[in-house]
Amino acid sequence: MEIELKQEMFVNNKYTVSYGSREASFTIIDEEFAGNNTLGRINRITVLVRILDKAGKELGARMCTTVIGLGDGLVGVYSSDPELKGKVMTKDNMSQCVVILYEDA
């Protein structure tokens, strides 16, 4: 399943989609950490894939990569813009990306 994420799909910075026996939950994280620390700004989208049984009970879950140009067997993130390859998907570049949610084998 291929998804092109858009800001309007997110409610309170979260978007969830079910596919097969899986559910992918996307979260926009865009936080600035002020003060005397080295955290700076975190700007990225995370994705958690939950694997469900036929009754909808969670069998397991895994945080997946959102590095553009990589896939991990559950999720892949790709872009036709070569300058984005190797960067993390963010709310600012998500419209230039296609997320592939790999179906059950």
Backbone as CSV, one residue per row, in Angstrom:
resi,resn,N_x,N_y,N_z,CA_x,CA_y,CA_z,C_x,C_y,C_z
1,MET,0.849,-1.164,0.000,0.000,0.000,0.000,0.901,1.234,0.000
2,GLU,0.615,2.177,-0.898,1.376,3.423,-0.967,0.538,4.579,-0.444
3,ILE,1.167,5.432,0.332,0.489,6.588,0.918,1.328,7.835,0.662
4,GLU,0.668,8.899,0.273,1.294,10.219,0.204,0.705,11.025,1.362
5,LEU,1.511,11.271,2.374,1.036,11.961,3.570,0.839,13.446,3.305
6,LYS,-0.234,13.985,3.847,-0.548,15.405,3.751,-0.920,15.904,5.143
7,GLN,-0.642,17.156,5.400,-0.898,17.749,6.715,-2.351,17.558,7.149
8,GLU,-3.296,17.688,6.231,-4.718,17.592,6.585,-5.151,16.181,6.994
9,MET,-4.321,15.181,6.760,-4.631,13.813,7.191,-4.431,13.648,8.701
10,PHE,-3.647,14.516,9.297,-3.271,14.400,10.704,-4.243,15.155,11.599
11,VAL,-4.618,14.524,12.704,-5.418,15.162,13.746,-4.569,15.132,15.008
12,ASN,-4.320,16.311,15.572,-3.432,16.422,16.739,-2.080,15.775,16.468
13,ASN,-1.574,15.982,15.248,-0.268,15.468,14.805,-0.188,13.945,14.732
14,LYS,-1.332,13.273,14.622,-1.353,11.808,14.518,-2.238,11.379,13.357
15,TYR,-1.818,10.288,12.696,-2.598,9.694,11.612,-2.392,8.188,11.690
16,THR,-3.483,7.431,11.635,-3.414,5.971,11.701,-4.150,5.381,10.521
17,VAL,-3.554,4.350,9.926,-4.173,3.651,8.804,-4.034,2.141,9.042
18,SER,-5.113,1.410,8.760,-5.097,-0.051,8.870,-4.929,-0.644,7.484
19,TYR,-4.177,-1.736,7.416,-3.975,-2.444,6.150,-3.643,-3.894,6.462
20,GLY,-4.404,-4.815,5.869,-4.200,-6.227,6.168,-4.373,-6.480,7.653
21,SER,-3.423,-7.170,8.239,-3.462,-7.427,9.681,-2.515,-6.485,10.430
22,ARG,-2.316,-5.302,9.865,-1.401,-4.330,10.466,-2.063,-2.964,10.575
23,GLU,-1.465,-2.142,11.422,-1.920,-0.770,11.605,-0.679,0.104,11.745
24,ALA,-0.603,1.158,10.950,0.530,2.080,11.012,0.065,3.394,11.620
25,SER,0.778,3.847,12.645,0.464,5.118,13.308,1.620,6.086,13.083
26,PHE,1.311,7.188,12.400,2.289,8.232,12.106,2.115,9.362,13.108
27,THR,3.221,9.896,13.602,3.194,11.014,14.543,4.171,12.079,14.070
28,ILE,3.686,13.309,13.971,4.557,14.444,13.652,5.155,14.946,14.960
29,ILE,6.475,15.002,15.005,7.174,15.568,16.161,7.913,16.798,15.667
30,ASP,7.564,17.934,16.202,8.218,19.190,15.854,8.315,20.013,17.131
31,GLU,9.392,19.816,17.866,9.569,20.425,19.186,10.895,21.165,19.256
32,GLU,10.846,22.314,19.847,12.041,23.117,20.086,12.371,23.028,21.572
33,PHE,13.619,22.697,21.893,14.049,22.595,23.277,14.973,23.769,23.579
34,ALA,14.400,24.784,24.187,15.170,25.991,24.510,15.974,25.781,25.785
35,GLY,16.876,26.666,26.012,17.647,26.601,27.250,19.067,26.133,27.018
36,ASN,19.734,25.832,28.106,21.137,25.441,28.072,21.234,23.920,27.917
37,ASN,20.934,23.446,26.724,21.045,22.016,26.438,21.480,21.839,24.992
38,THR,21.729,20.639,24.604,22.163,20.364,23.230,21.066,19.688,22.415
39,LEU,19.841,19.710,22.917,18.760,19.033,22.208,18.316,19.784,20.961
40,GLY,18.257,21.108,21.027,17.861,21.893,19.869,16.433,21.597,19.442
41,ARG,16.239,21.336,18.148,14.914,21.088,17.595,14.824,19.660,17.076
42,ILE,13.732,19.001,17.398,13.437,17.682,16.843,12.296,17.866,15.862
43,ASN,12.547,17.549,14.604,11.560,17.694,13.549,11.597,16.425,12.710
44,ARG,10.611,15.552,12.907,10.572,14.286,12.184,9.186,13.679,12.287
45,ILE,8.942,12.685,11.480,7.723,11.891,11.575,8.136,10.498,11.998
46,THR,7.466,9.973,13.002,7.723,8.601,13.427,6.579,7.718,12.932
47,VAL,6.862,6.427,12.801,5.812,5.471,12.427,5.970,4.211,13.273
48,LEU,4.870,3.826,13.887,4.794,2.607,14.679,3.849,1.656,13.948
49,VAL,4.317,0.457,13.644,3.478,-0.544,12.989,3.107,-1.597,14.021
50,ARG,1.802,-1.775,14.179,1.279,-2.808,15.087,0.797,-3.978,14.244
51,ILE,1.128,-5.188,14.680,0.677,-6.405,14.015,-0.460,-6.976,14.845
52,LEU,-1.588,-7.229,14.185,-2.811,-7.630,14.877,-3.245,-9.031,14.470
53,ASP,-3.940,-9.724,15.394,-4.538,-11.000,15.018,-5.909,-10.726,14.391
54,LYS,-6.611,-11.791,14.013,-7.903,-11.625,13.329,-8.946,-10.934,14.195
55,ALA,-8.809,-11.017,15.509,-9.755,-10.369,16.430,-9.362,-8.915,16.714
56,GLY,-8.220,-8.467,16.181,-7.777,-7.095,16.413,-6.861,-6.932,17.607
57,LYS,-6.481,-8.042,18.249,-5.569,-7.984,19.394,-4.135,-7.827,18.894
58,GLU,-3.398,-6.940,19.568,-2.016,-6.685,19.167,-1.113,-7.873,19.481
59,LEU,-0.393,-8.331,18.461,0.573,-9.415,18.633,1.984,-8.873,18.833
60,GLY,2.214,-7.663,18.365,3.524,-7.044,18.486,3.516,-5.698,17.796
61,ALA,4.579,-4.934,18.020,4.688,-3.614,17.411,6.159,-3.301,17.191
62,ARG,6.402,-2.438,16.208,7.788,-2.063,15.926,7.848,-0.641,15.381
63,MET,8.773,0.148,15.907,9.066,1.463,15.336,9.836,1.214,14.046
64,CYS,9.445,1.914,12.995,10.047,1.686,11.685,10.802,2.916,11.213
65,THR,11.630,2.709,10.220,12.444,3.793,9.694,11.605,4.811,8.935
66,THR,11.973,6.065,9.047,11.404,7.109,8.197,12.538,7.874,7.520
67,VAL,13.656,7.186,7.311,14.764,7.757,6.546,14.426,7.586,5.074
68,ILE,14.445,8.676,4.344,14.046,8.668,2.943,15.060,7.875,2.119
69,GLY,14.538,6.906,1.386,15.377,6.037,0.574,15.599,4.678,1.192
70,LEU,15.066,4.457,2.404,15.243,3.175,3.085,13.910,2.492,3.324
71,GLY,13.960,1.181,3.431,12.818,0.378,3.820,13.296,-0.688,4.773
72,ASP,12.412,-1.169,5.631,12.831,-2.165,6.614,11.967,-3.425,6.594
73,GLY,11.230,-3.644,5.520,10.377,-4.819,5.434,8.957,-4.570,5.886
74,LEU,8.749,-3.547,6.708,7.404,-3.139,7.114,7.021,-1.815,6.473
75,VAL,7.986,-0.888,6.430,7.743,0.456,5.890,8.947,0.875,5.056
76,GLY,8.665,1.567,3.949,9.712,2.185,3.137,9.293,3.611,2.838
77,VAL,10.262,4.513,2.769,9.974,5.914,2.462,10.847,6.301,1.274
78,TYR,10.193,6.786,0.212,10.917,7.091,-1.013,10.504,8.456,-1.548
79,SER,11.404,9.071,-2.308,11.139,10.367,-2.926,11.837,10.408,-4.277
80,SER,11.236,11.118,-5.222,11.873,11.300,-6.527,12.922,12.416,-6.476
81,ASP,12.980,13.155,-5.373,13.960,14.221,-5.195,15.243,13.627,-4.618
82,PRO,16.312,13.547,-5.405,17.545,12.913,-4.911,18.178,13.645,-3.728
83,GLU,17.873,14.925,-3.546,18.441,15.674,-2.423,17.860,15.235,-1.080
84,LEU,16.706,14.567,-1.099,16.084,14.114,0.152,16.610,12.757,0.608
85,LYS,17.242,12.016,-0.276,17.727,10.675,0.068,18.668,10.736,1.269
86,GLY,18.381,9.918,2.266,19.197,9.847,3.479,18.744,10.794,4.574
87,LYS,17.800,11.682,4.263,17.274,12.594,5.283,16.046,11.971,5.943
88,VAL,15.697,12.482,7.090,14.536,11.995,7.826,13.280,12.676,7.288
89,MET,12.191,11.917,7.163,10.930,12.496,6.734,10.391,13.404,7.834
90,THR,9.980,14.617,7.435,9.444,15.606,8.359,8.120,16.126,7.822
91,LYS,7.453,16.954,8.608,6.203,17.548,8.128,6.467,18.479,6.954
92,ASP,7.695,18.983,6.838,8.046,19.898,5.762,8.325,19.197,4.432
93,ASN,8.796,17.934,4.470,9.115,17.241,3.225,8.212,16.037,2.939
94,MET,7.243,15.759,3.815,6.416,14.558,3.640,5.617,14.581,2.339
95,SER,5.249,15.773,1.847,4.471,15.848,0.610,5.308,15.466,-0.611
96,GLN,6.623,15.396,-0.457,7.518,15.002,-1.533,7.884,13.517,-1.446
97,CYS,7.259,12.816,-0.516,7.594,11.413,-0.268,6.405,10.490,-0.523
98,VAL,6.735,9.244,-0.780,5.733,8.178,-0.843,6.123,7.169,0.232
99,VAL,5.161,6.824,1.078,5.401,5.820,2.117,4.794,4.511,1.624
100,ILE,5.599,3.462,1.639,5.110,2.142,1.262,4.928,1.325,2.535
101,LEU,3.703,0.880,2.737,3.385,-0.017,3.855,3.315,-1.421,3.256
102,TYR,4.292,-2.237,3.584,4.376,-3.566,2.986,3.263,-4.457,3.542
103,GLU,2.517,-5.072,2.638,1.404,-5.926,2.993,1.904,-7.227,3.612
104,ASP,0.977,-7.954,4.233,1.307,-9.251,4.813,1.840,-10.174,3.726
105,ALA,2.812,-10.983,4.084,3.382,-11.926,3.120,2.519,-13.150,2.963
